[in-house]
Amino acid sequence: MDVSVYALISPRVEMTFVHEAGLAILLISLTLWMQCLGIAALIIWLKRSLDGDIHRLRPFRSAVVFVRLTTRVIALHGLLILLWASWYRWLCLPSWESALYFSATSCSTVGYGDVVLPANWRMLGPLESMIGVLMWNFREPCVCHGHPACRPRHAS
């Protein structure tokens, strides 16, 4: 394949710092919007699941709601990993397997180091790790403690 045709198909070629920074900002913005919308959807689902009164839940129903909530949180985090893996695949990694693997290890902050990004994209890994930590730590209080149905009632 001609190099010029390859450059049109895949951006895994030289980019200026301004282009790279712009793409990183776009990726972070997409991530934050996706997570905020996901958290909002989780809060709406939780409100409907609890029927407005968390204090009347029996132990089994509480466990079912918790398992379903955890499953949705994991799915939301999986979408985050898929979004970043798509960008890694598009920008700099040769296969979906390596892109998904790198994204999952970065997002979970495990970061084994056996797959690394090219030097010009290396800052995306730590950014994904920081966002992954923030989103895991931000999601639980927003969904459980931030929703009025989850707060204890005060006697008037």
C-alpha positions as CSV (number, residue, x, y, z in Angstrom):
1,M,0.0,0.0,0.0
2,D,1.3,3.5,-0.9
3,V,2.4,5.5,2.2
4,S,0.3,8.4,1.2
5,V,-2.8,6.3,1.1
6,Y,-1.9,4.7,4.5
7,A,-1.6,8.2,6.0
8,L,-5.2,8.9,4.9
9,I,-6.5,5.7,6.4
10,S,-4.7,5.7,9.7
11,P,-3.5,8.7,11.7
12,R,-0.7,6.6,13.2
13,V,1.7,8.9,11.6
14,E,3.4,12.1,12.7
15,M,1.1,14.7,14.2
16,T,2.0,18.1,15.7
17,F,1.8,18.6,19.4
18,V,-1.2,20.9,18.9
19,H,-3.1,18.1,17.1
20,E,-2.2,15.5,19.8
21,A,-3.2,17.9,22.6
22,G,-6.5,18.7,20.9
23,L,-7.3,15.0,20.5
24,A,-6.4,14.3,24.1
25,I,-8.7,17.1,25.2
26,L,-11.5,15.8,23.0
27,L,-11.0,12.3,24.5
28,I,-11.1,13.5,28.0
29,S,-14.2,15.6,27.3
30,L,-16.0,12.6,25.7
31,T,-15.0,10.5,28.8
32,L,-16.3,13.1,31.3
33,W,-19.6,13.5,29.4
34,M,-20.1,9.8,29.0
35,Q,-19.4,9.3,32.8
36,C,-21.7,12.1,33.8
37,L,-24.6,10.9,31.7
38,G,-23.9,7.3,33.0
39,I,-24.0,8.5,36.6
40,A,-27.2,10.4,35.9
41,A,-28.8,7.3,34.4
42,L,-27.7,5.2,37.4
43,I,-29.3,7.7,39.8
44,I,-32.5,7.7,37.9
45,W,-32.5,3.8,37.8
46,L,-31.7,3.6,41.5
47,K,-34.5,6.0,42.4
48,R,-37.0,3.9,40.4
49,S,-35.6,0.7,41.8
50,L,-36.0,1.8,45.4
51,D,-39.5,3.1,44.9
52,G,-38.6,6.1,47.0
53,D,-38.1,4.4,50.3
54,I,-34.8,2.7,51.0
55,H,-35.7,2.1,54.7
56,R,-38.4,-0.5,53.8
57,L,-36.0,-2.8,51.8
58,R,-35.7,-6.4,53.0
59,P,-32.2,-7.9,53.0
60,F,-32.6,-10.0,49.9
61,R,-34.1,-7.1,47.8
62,S,-31.3,-4.9,49.1
63,A,-28.7,-7.4,47.9
64,V,-30.4,-7.7,44.5
65,V,-30.5,-3.9,44.1
66,F,-26.8,-3.7,45.1
67,V,-25.8,-6.5,42.6
68,R,-27.7,-4.8,39.8
69,L,-26.1,-1.4,40.7
70,T,-22.6,-2.9,40.8
71,T,-23.2,-4.6,37.4
72,R,-24.3,-1.3,35.9
73,V,-21.3,0.5,37.3
74,I,-18.9,-2.2,35.9
75,A,-20.7,-1.9,32.5
76,L,-20.2,1.9,32.6
77,H,-16.6,1.4,33.4
78,G,-16.3,-1.1,30.5
79,L,-17.6,1.6,28.2
80,L,-14.9,3.9,29.4
81,I,-12.3,1.3,28.7
82,L,-13.8,0.7,25.2
83,L,-13.8,4.4,24.4
84,W,-10.1,4.8,25.3
85,A,-9.2,1.5,23.6
86,S,-10.8,2.8,20.4
87,W,-8.7,5.8,20.5
88,Y,-5.5,3.8,21.3
89,R,-6.3,1.5,18.3
90,W,-7.1,4.5,16.1
91,L,-4.1,6.6,17.1
92,C,-1.2,4.3,18.0
93,L,-1.6,0.6,18.8
94,P,-1.5,-2.1,16.2
95,S,-4.3,-4.4,17.4
96,W,-7.6,-4.3,19.3
97,E,-6.2,-6.9,21.7
98,S,-3.3,-4.6,22.7
99,A,-5.6,-1.5,22.8
100,L,-8.2,-3.1,25.1
101,Y,-5.5,-4.7,27.3
102,F,-3.6,-1.4,27.6
103,S,-6.8,0.5,28.3
104,A,-8.0,-1.9,31.0
105,T,-4.7,-2.0,32.8
106,S,-4.3,1.8,32.6
107,C,-7.9,2.5,33.7
108,S,-7.6,0.1,36.6
109,T,-4.2,1.6,37.5
110,V,-2.5,-1.9,37.3
111,G,-0.3,-0.8,34.4
112,Y,1.9,-3.8,33.9
113,G,4.1,-2.0,31.4
114,D,4.3,-4.9,28.9
115,V,2.4,-2.8,26.4
116,V,3.5,0.8,26.0
117,L,2.3,3.7,23.9
118,P,4.6,5.4,21.4
119,A,6.5,8.3,22.9
120,N,4.3,11.0,21.5
121,W,1.1,9.5,23.0
122,R,2.6,8.3,26.3
123,M,0.8,10.9,28.4
124,L,-2.6,9.3,27.5
125,G,-1.9,6.3,29.8
126,P,-1.5,8.3,33.0
127,L,-4.4,10.5,32.0
128,E,-6.6,7.4,31.7
129,S,-5.4,6.1,35.0
130,M,-6.2,9.4,36.7
131,I,-9.6,9.6,35.2
132,G,-10.2,5.9,36.0
133,V,-9.4,6.5,39.7
134,L,-11.5,9.7,39.8
135,M,-14.5,8.0,38.2
136,W,-14.4,5.0,40.5
137,N,-14.1,7.2,43.5
138,F,-16.7,9.7,42.3
139,R,-19.3,7.3,41.1
140,E,-20.2,5.5,44.3
141,P,-20.9,8.6,46.5
142,C,-22.9,10.2,43.6
143,V,-25.0,7.2,43.1
144,C,-25.5,6.0,46.7
145,H,-24.9,8.9,49.0
146,G,-25.7,11.8,46.7
147,H,-29.2,10.6,46.0
148,P,-32.0,11.7,48.4
149,A,-33.4,8.1,48.5
150,C,-30.1,6.9,49.9
151,R,-29.8,9.6,52.6
152,P,-31.1,8.9,56.1
153,R,-34.3,10.7,57.0
154,H,-34.2,13.1,59.9
155,A,-37.1,13.3,62.2
156,S,-39.0,16.7,61.9
